[in-house]
């Protein structure tokens, strides 16, 4: 379930992983049918990858993910800096659903970003 949610937040990482898998299948293919299937998968994944990269060219689509993360950044800044460091207040804890959503958003930025760079 978590893998599915992360793939929705960072679809380029999933396409890249699938593309690596398809190229591995192509290299390990022993029959013509397997090679053809791998070639088709590679062409489709490369097209999908180009589309995802092209989507990032416009300001509207480039800012969706950072804006989605902004409330969690503000919340954590307030909890850590205002409440803990300066001791000026207390903040209600996040509900379980928002805590899970925060972990997914942060995972998309920190975990999958590292995996996509390798």
Secondary structure as the mmCIF struct_conf table of DSSP 4:
data_model
#
loop_
_struct_conf.conf_type_id
_struct_conf.id
_struct_conf.beg_label_comp_id
_struct_conf.beg_label_asym_id
_struct_conf.beg_label_seq_id
_struct_conf.end_label_comp_id
_struct_conf.end_label_asym_id
_struct_conf.end_label_seq_id
HELX_RH_AL_P HELX_RH_AL_P1 UNK A 2 UNK A 9
HELX_RH_AL_P HELX_RH_AL_P2 UNK A 11 UNK A 28
BEND BEND1 UNK A 31 UNK A 31
HELX_RH_AL_P HELX_RH_AL_P3 UNK A 32 UNK A 55
TURN_TY1_P TURN_TY1_P1 UNK A 56 UNK A 57
BEND BEND2 UNK A 58 UNK A 58
HELX_RH_AL_P HELX_RH_AL_P4 UNK A 59 UNK A 62
TURN_TY1_P TURN_TY1_P2 UNK A 63 UNK A 63
HELX_RH_AL_P HELX_RH_AL_P5 UNK A 64 UNK A 77
HELX_RH_PI_P HELX_RH_PI_P1 UNK A 78 UNK A 85
BEND BEND3 UNK A 86 UNK A 86
HELX_LH_PP_P HELX_LH_PP_P1 UNK A 92 UNK A 95
HELX_RH_AL_P HELX_RH_AL_P6 UNK A 96 UNK A 117
#
